[in-house]
C-alpha cells in the first residue's frame, strides 16, 4: 500500500472523524450507527495514510512520489 493522502487531507479526515463521533455519541438509532462507521473509516484512513477510493479513481494528495 502506497500512501496517497497528504498531511492536510489526513488532518481534515481526523477532524471529520471527531465531529462524526461526537454526533454519533449524542444521537441514537440508525443515524448514530452511520456516524460511527463514518468516524471509523475516516480515522483509519487518516492513520494509515491510504484511501482505497483514491486508488480506484487515481487521486493522490500526497506530494511524495512512491
C-alpha positions in Angstrom: 0.0 0.0 0.0 1.4 3.3 -1.0 0.5 6.5 0.8 -2.0 8.5 -1.2 -3.0 11.1 1.4 -1.2 14.3 2.1 -0.9 15.9 5.6 -3.8 18.4 5.2 -6.0 15.6 3.9 -5.2 13.5 6.9 -5.8 16.3 9.3 -9.2 17.0 7.7 -10.1 13.3 8.0 -9.3 13.3 11.7 -11.4 16.4 12.2 -14.3 14.8 10.4 -13.9 11.6 12.4 -14.0 13.5 15.7 -17.1 15.5 14.6 -18.9 12.4 13.4 -18.0 10.5 16.6 -19.4 13.4 18.7 -22.7 13.4 16.8 -22.8 9.6 16.9 -22.4 9.7 20.7 -25.2 12.3 21.1 -27.7 10.6 18.8 -29.5 7.3 18.8 -30.6 4.8 16.2 -29.6 4.3 12.6 -28.0 7.8 12.3 -25.7 7.0 15.2 -24.6 3.8 13.6 -23.9 5.5 10.3 -21.9 8.3 12.0 -19.8 5.7 13.9 -19.0 4.0 10.7 -18.0 7.3 9.0 -15.9 8.2 12.0 -14.1 4.8 12.0 -13.4 4.9 8.3 -12.1 8.5 8.4 -9.9 7.8 11.4 -8.5 4.5 10.0 -7.7 6.1 6.6 -6.1 9.1 8.2 -3.9 7.0 10.5 -2.9 4.6 7.7 -2.5 7.4 5.1 -4.2 5.3 2.4 -7.7 5.7 0.9 -9.0 2.9 -1.3 -11.3 5.2 -3.2 -8.4 7.5 -4.1 -6.6 4.4 -5.5 -9.7 3.5 -7.6 -10.0 7.0 -9.0 -6.3 7.6 -9.4 -6.2 10.5 -6.9 -3.3 11.3 -4.7 -3.0 14.3 -2.3 0.4 13.2 -1.2 3.3 15.3 -2.5 5.8 12.5 -2.2 6.2 10.1 -5.1 6.4 6.5 -4.1 
